[in-house]
């Protein structure tokens, strides 16, 4: 029996160099680096409520910081992120965010906060300081040259401090209270990282968890979507939209309190990627 001519591989010549080139996908320089650092600005629109009262008697008012204390809804803050890609599928990330807000406002209703009552028409100065540190591990169960899909597990650690005082004509405070807390809130989520072209990339994630640890009960829901544009080599610009909603219930000696905060808004950051390029 004669051989069918197209069974002869010699009609499709391909040397080893061509074969290697055909099987190699060239990633852009900003993608899949061992390390990257991101820093920039975030412009959240806030919705904040707090109540701190006695756990021994019926005392305490739910206070809306924007409506009752005159805080601006819109604010400006700094955020930073560092990523270590330890393998093709695994990476660790650390994020930091802080927000400091102040207000001066004449009360339109009576407020009970911590140990004191703040009467109608009192001139009150208030502050709200919060820092969030987030650490998480993510694993890509789908890892392709142009896209990845994975899951993550980590924790938001929230450091909060809120307080107010009654201002007098002499500038000294007649009444002053503050309430600070530290709340670790674990979370789990899903994410995707897509290379749209040599210059553009897309990242999105969503996280949620509700948990009680000792005298702290926390619930967190966060989402993020960002579009990357590569400026030059390892330097990229990211524009995105970020949201976070959480509630923390804290019990201290003589005090019960809850803190509910939600924000959402645009962000603009700069990313520097460095180290070897991990093969996907």
C-alpha positions, 0 to 999 in steps of 0.5 A, a space after each residue: 500500500 502506498 503512503 498517502 502523501 500528506 502523511 509525510 511530515 516533510 511537507 510541513 517543514 518546521 525547524 526547532 527554532 520555529 517550533 519554540 517560537 510557535 509555542 511561546 506566548 510573549 507577555 507584555 513587560 508589566 504582566 506577571 512580575 514577581 513584585 509590584 507596588 501600587 500607590 495613589 488617591 481614592 475619592 470616596 463618597 461616605 455613609 457613616 453611622 455610629 452608636 456608643 452607649 451604656 450596656 447598663 442602661 438605656 442610653 445611646 443615640 444612633 448618629 449619622 456623621 453626615 446628617 447629624 454632625 455635618 461631615 462632608 459626604 465626599 472625601 479624599 484619601 491615600 491608598 497603597 498596595 503591594 503584591 508578591 507573586 510567589 508562583 504561577 498560581 499563588 500570590 500574597 497582597 497587602 493593602 493600606 488605606 486611611 481616611 481622616 475627617 473633621 467637622 464643626 456643626 450646630 446640632 439640630 437634635 439631641 445626641 447621646 454618645 458614650 458618657 454625655 448628652 449633647 443638646 440641641 443648638 450645641 456647637 460641636 467639633 467632631 472627628 472620624 479617623 480610620 485606617 484599614 490594613 488588608 492582608 490576603 492570599 489568592 490562588 488562581 485555579 484558572 491560569 492562562 497566558 492572557 487571563 486568570 480566575 481565582 479565589 482569595 482568603 484574608 482579613 480586613 483589620 480596621 483601626 477606628 477612632 471617632 469623637 466629638 466635643 462641645 465648643 465654647 466661646 473660650 475655645 475649651 471643651 465643656 464635654 468631650 468623648 471619643 471611642 476607639 476600636 480595632 476590629 479584624 474581619 476575615 473575608 473570602 472572595 473571587 477575582 479575575 485578572 485579564 490582559 486585554 492587549 499589550 497596553 491594557 489590563 482589567 482586574 476585578 474582585 468581590 469579597 464578603 464575610 460575616 463573623 463573630 470573634 470574642 466581643 467583636 462582630 463584623 460584617 464586610 462586603 467589598 468590590 473593586 474593578 480597575 482598568 490598567 494602562 501601561 505607560 512605559 515598560 514596568 510603569 502603569 496607570 490604574 483607574 478604577 472604582 472601589 466600594 466597601 461596606 462594613 459593620 462592626 459591633 463592639 462591646 467594652 466595659 460599660 459600653 456597647 457600640 456599633 460602627 457602620 460605614 460604607 463608601 464607594 468612589 473612583 481611584 487613580 493609582 500608579 503601579 510599578 512592576 519589577 522582578 522576574 516574570 513568572 511564566 504562566 
